[in-house]
Every structure is written in C-alpha cells, then in structure tokens.
Amino acid sequence: MRLRHILLALVIVGCGNDKPKVTTHDSNMQTVDAPPLPPGCDYAELTDNANDNGIAQGATGVSEDTGTAGIGKVFCGNVDMTHYDTTSQILDVDSFQFTLAADGAIRADLVGTGLEALDDAEILITDGNGANIAFDGSGVFLTDHGVAVAGLTAGTYSVALFTAAAAAPTSTAPLPYKIKITTFTNACTAATGTATHTEGATDNDVLTEKYSTSTVTGFRHETIKTTDAFEPSAITLAANTNVSISGTMSATAAIDADDYLDRDTFEFASSAGVNEVTIRLDWANKMADLDLYLLAKRTAPLTAGTNWGFLAASNADSGVGAAGMGGPELFVTAIDASTPWWIWNAAYTGSTGLPSPYTVTICPTHVTP
C-alpha cells in the first residue's frame, strides 16, 4: 500500500511576543508567568509562529516539544483564523512532539467545535522535520472528529493539525481544539460466511492511479473507458453492525498506463448514527498486493489537471511475497452521512497468482469524541 498523498504546502504563520520571560499559551490566550492549562489539557500550545512542522518538505518550523510520553495525553491549541495564505490556501498548522516508549499502534483524535465548517481539517502523525518529514498516518475531520492511526516503533514523533480553506475566513475568532493520543487496538475482524454484497458482472474499474517518481508524473483520474460504472452494494451502514463485500481481483491490464492490473469500485451509504468506520481488505494470495481506498462518491467528471481525493489504508502495508504478507490492508476514519461513499480496491502492478478472491469488511461505529 502506498501512503495517501497529502496536498500540503509551506506557510509560516504566527504572532510575536516581546516579553521573553513571559509564557503565553496560544490555546487560552492568556499572558501570565505560569499560565493555567485549559480544562482537560495536559499541554497547551505556546507559540503559533514556529510550530508548522505538519506540512510538506521545506517548512522551517519545528514541533513544540510537549515533554510527554504521548499516550493518554491531550494537547490543546487554537486554529488561528488570521494566518490564511492565499497562495497555498493553508489556514493554520500546529505540530506537537511526543515520545513513544515502546513499539505499538497509536490513534490520534482531533476534536473542536467549528472545525466541521472548514473546507479541510486534518490530523497528521509525522516523524522528522522540514525536508526530512515523513507522514505515518492521517485522517480527515468529518461530522465531529478526525482520527489518524499508525503502527510505530519506539521513538520521537509529532501529531499535527492541518487546516485549509478555499477563501479567507470571514471571522477572526480562533477555533479551540484538542488532540488526544491513545493506544490503538483493532476491533474489526475479517468477515466470514456469506458477504453482505458479492461482486457482480459490472465493469467497475471507474478510477485509475499512477504514482509519481523522479521521472514520471503521477495521476488519479477516471478511466478512459466509457463502459465502466460503480457497482451499487445496497449497503447502508448502521452503528455496530458489520457488513462485507466479496469479490475477485483479476489479472487484466493497465488502463492509461496506470499502476494497477484490476480495479473494483463499490458504492455504499452511511447513516446519522455512524461517525467512524474501520475498513479492512483481506485476501489469501500472498503473491498479490491489493490496495484499499475510500472516497466520497464522484458525481461529475474531473476537470483537466485535477485528481480524485481519497482516504487510503496507511497503517498496514501488505506488500508482496513475504511470509505473513498478503493482507490485511486496514484503516480507520471519521465518516459522515452527507454523501454516498465509494470503496475502491485494486491489484498493484507486479502482483502474481491472480485471480484472487478478497473480502472487504466494514465495521461502523459511533464514538464519543
């Protein structure tokens, strides 16, 4: 699985403080010698002009060192609405450093009233700084929270809030937010027995993707075919009721020189009682590398030069051929009921032993952020 591409750009934002012996929490906007933490916070943002380490290579800022082991801690800050950059459309970026004492999987939850009204609010798990930054996990804020999950080795990492908007905000009032880090245990087990929906005869390729390299420009667009279409699953998610889709991944051919041998697209709906899903893709053939994506239903063709956006499995990379590989692909994301959703899974080029059966398991839930 190749990590999802995050369209991020550089912006340096902030407010100065001409009182070097006075600490100011950006998250509660108080200027005192020992500022009280906002309620429910273990660490509060101290500065907003140098902690933009959650964006693409080239950022000059560094993460604020929270001095904590991270797990079980809550970091608090503000989205500063006065930092909007018209070129990058970035609104504000805040990054907080923590340590992970032992290998393990973590989840980072983002909450904050008003974030749902922004064009884009994301929670990121990263390591490194500036030109050496790497993205380990990411999640989009939907309904009432955002969640990112990553399997990590012991070490130093950062969690970051990234916000963007298509136009400058009309209000300058800051938006308070909280980020909580906890351990992650996957509670979504692979479905067995008869699937809720079984792939039919529809030509359901629909989308293609090619990954960028130093010599190749990547793309994500609709196929060049005019005969393919998404396959309705008739699934509507309900909290705590798992559903599944079964299908077969074949060894067909690249489309428009993309990086896949076969692609399957299924549509499903959510409901108001669901605000988070865990989605996993399992298959038995260890010589095949299947990838998993989730995206809001496309209702119109893409304009030239634009890509279809997606959420991709980022905490489990199946790879090809090694013992223990061959699945699953797995990710966790917030979700909303405002649009139908597409699951797109595909066999990456180089996969052998196809055709291969697979099962997509969807575990919907309602969490209290």
PyMOL commands that set and color helices and strands:
alter all, ss='L'
color gray80, all
select helices_A, chain A and resi 115-117+130-132
alter helices_A, ss='H'
color red, helices_A
select strands_A, chain A and resi 23-25+30-32+43-44+64-65+74-79+90-100+104-111+120-127+134-140+146-152+155-164+175-183+197-198+207-210+219-222+231-236+243-249+260-269+276-283+290-296+311-312+329-334+341-348+356-365
alter strands_A, ss='S'
color yellow, strands_A
deselect
rebuild
show_as cartoon
